[in-house]
Amino acid sequence: MEILEYLFPKDKYIFIMCGAGGYANFTKQMLVSLGWDKEKIYNVGGFWNYEGNHKISTINNHGSKTKYDFWKVNYHDINFDNLTEIKK
């Protein structure tokens, strides 16, 4: 629990992303079942389908074998200054 609370602070809004979105959904469900506020957790989907300027390809084809270089994706430190505020 100490590690989860460090990685996913309960007093912050949390945006979860994975390759396709499924593991992000499982993570959200787990956190909610452990006491996190579901209204503060957002599954933003998968980076595999992202087509923006900051797209990171994790697929590394070696002949007939496909390798996934997930180390290329920074999972924890997000520069929130680069995000666009949503106005209601």
N, C-alpha and C positions, 0 to 999 in steps of 0.2 A: 504494500500500500504506500509506503514511503516513496518508492520509486515512481509509482503511478501519479502520486500527488505532486511530485517534482516535475514530471514530464507534462502533466495535464492539470495545471492549477485550478482548483475548484472556483476561485474568485475571478477567473478570466473567461472570455469567450474562446472556444476551441474550434479550430477548423482542421478537419482530418481529411487526408488525401492518401490514396494508394495507387497502384497500377491501374485497376479497373473500377474501383469503388466498393467492391465487396468486403474487403478486409477493413476498410474504413467504417463500413456499416456495422460489422461485427464488433469493432473497437468501441463505437458509440454505444451499442447495446450493452456491452460489458461495463463501460463506465457508468451508464445510467443505472444498471442493476446494482452497482457498488455505491450508489448515492450521489452521483453527479447530476446536475440539473440538465435535463434533456433540452431545455430551451436555450442553453448556452453552448450546445455542441452541434456543429454543422458538418455533414458529410459533403465535401465539395467535389466528390467524384474521383475520377482517375486521371493521372497525368498522361497515360498512353494516348488519350484522345485529344489532348491539349494541342492547339495549333498556333498559339501566340508567339510573340517575339522571344520568349525565354524558354522555348521548348527544349527539353533534354531527352535525347534518345537513349534508352537503356538497352536496346536490342543490339547485340553484337554478333553478326553472322560469321561463322568460321566454317566455310565449306558447307557441308550438309548439317552441321550442328549449330543451333542457336543458343547463345549465351545471353543472360540478362545481367547487365552491370548496374545493379541497384545502388551501388556505392556512389554513383554519380548524382543521386538525388539527395539533397540535404533535408533530412526529416525533422530537425528540431529547431534550428535557428532560422527564423524568418524575419526578414527586414520589413516590418510593417509600414515603413515610410513609403514603400513602393506600391502599397495597396490603394485602391480608389474608394473613397468614402461613399456609401450608398445613402442617398438622401430620400427620406420618406415623404 
